Amino acid sequence: MSLVELFRLNLDQNKYNEAVTYFKKALPVLEKINASSQSPAEFSKLLDEYAVALEGIGKQEYAKKVKERSAEIKKNAEHSITDRTSYSTSCTKSEG
């Protein structure tokens, strides 16, 4: 999962080349653990984020294929109970 976090960190910093590099390393691991069926909602979110990175480096055709795969996975996924906080988001202190 460290590769996924490095992917997301670079994605949030608009370092698309680096993000794609990390996701390419993480994808075989995710496929091996069958993430598309183990955590379909989360995996489809990752694919959507990967598509953004691919678009950022000018790989629109490949990004389109990734989005199509994500959409197919979403058809069979329940809503995720976890939402991620972007690395570019600052934390706020709550009162109380």
C-alpha positions in Angstrom: 0.0 0.0 0.0 3.0 2.3 0.3 3.2 2.5 -3.5 -0.5 3.5 -3.6 0.2 6.3 -1.1 3.2 7.5 -3.0 1.1 7.4 -6.2 -1.6 9.5 -4.5 0.9 11.9 -2.9 2.5 12.6 -6.4 -1.0 12.8 -8.0 -2.1 15.5 -5.5 1.1 17.4 -6.2 0.4 17.2 -9.9 3.5 15.2 -10.5 1.8 13.0 -13.0 4.9 11.2 -14.4 5.9 10.1 -10.9 2.4 9.2 -10.0 2.1 6.9 -13.1 5.4 5.3 -12.3 4.2 4.4 -8.8 0.9 3.1 -9.9 2.4 0.9 -12.6 4.5 -0.7 -9.8 1.4 -1.0 -7.5 -1.0 -2.4 -10.1 0.5 -5.9 -10.4 0.2 -6.2 -6.6 -3.3 -5.0 -6.6 -4.2 -7.5 -9.4 -2.5 -10.3 -7.5 -4.6 -9.7 -4.4 -7.7 -9.4 -6.7 -8.5 -5.8 -5.5 -11.2 -5.4 -8.1 -13.3 -8.0 -6.3 -12.0 -7.7 -2.8 -12.5 -3.9 -2.6 -14.2 -2.9 -5.8 -15.3 0.6 -4.7 -11.8 1.5 -3.5 -10.1 -0.1 -6.5 -12.4 1.8 -9.0 -11.5 5.1 -7.2 -7.8 4.2 -7.7 -8.4 3.6 -11.3 -10.2 6.9 -11.7 -7.2 8.6 -10.0 -4.8 6.7 -12.3 -6.8 8.0 -15.3 -6.3 11.6 -14.1 -2.5 11.0 -13.9 -2.5 9.4 -17.4 -4.4 12.4 -18.8 -1.8 14.7 -17.1 0.9 13.1 -19.2 -1.0 13.1 -22.4 -2.1 9.5 -22.5 -5.8 10.2 -23.1 -6.5 6.9 -25.0 -5.1 4.8 -22.2 -6.9 6.9 -19.6 -10.2 6.3 -21.4 -9.6 2.5 -21.2 -8.8 2.8 -17.5 -12.0 4.8 -16.9 -14.0 2.2 -18.8 -12.6 -0.6 -16.5 -13.4 1.5 -13.5 -17.0 2.0 -14.7 -17.4 -1.7 -15.2 -16.1 -2.4 -11.7 -18.4 0.3 -10.2 -21.4 -1.5 -11.7 -20.9 -4.3 -9.2 -19.6 -2.3 -6.3 -21.3 -1.0 -3.2 -20.6 2.5 -2.0 -17.3 2.8 -0.2 -17.5 3.6 3.5 -14.2 5.3 3.4 -13.3 8.5 1.7 -9.7 9.6 1.3 -8.3 13.0 2.3 -6.2 14.6 -0.4 -2.6 15.3 0.5 -3.1 18.8 -0.7 -5.8 19.4 1.9 -4.9 21.0 5.1 -6.2 19.8 8.4 -8.4 22.0 10.5 -8.7 22.0 14.2 -12.2 21.4 15.4 -13.6 23.1 18.4 -14.7 21.1 21.4 
